[in-house]
């Protein structure tokens, strides 16, 4: 856990010192986030079954549990996609409500996207990492 926190601290430090080009907020981007978030909630079971079929996990529900949740951007709390989370215990997978994405750049040579399963959709209320759960697939939806 200490290594994880140290890495996150370093990632935040380096990401705040990097220069990022300005981005305009568009109505299409906002609507896309809302529609995408709704689509993830509405079709999560079907998406999960599709991924399990494609990855040959069909029928393995007793050994490994899976679920599709939204991916949140830590900086804005916006929904930016979906992820399938998996784990050996149903309680951990059921506690996972979202995946938070952290991005960090280091000297324009290395870029990291860190995906952490968490127990809340609303990150402004605080959240905890869900241990024993990992990200097994990332889902992009064309709107």
Secondary structure as UniProt FT lines:
FT   HELIX           2..17
FT   HELIX           27..54
FT   TURN            55..56
FT   TURN            58..59
FT   TURN            61..63
FT   STRAND          65..73
FT   TURN            74..76
FT   STRAND          79..87
FT   HELIX           90..95
FT   STRAND          98..106
FT   TURN            107..109
FT   STRAND          110..118
FT   HELIX           123..125
FT   TURN            131..132
FT   STRAND          133..139
//
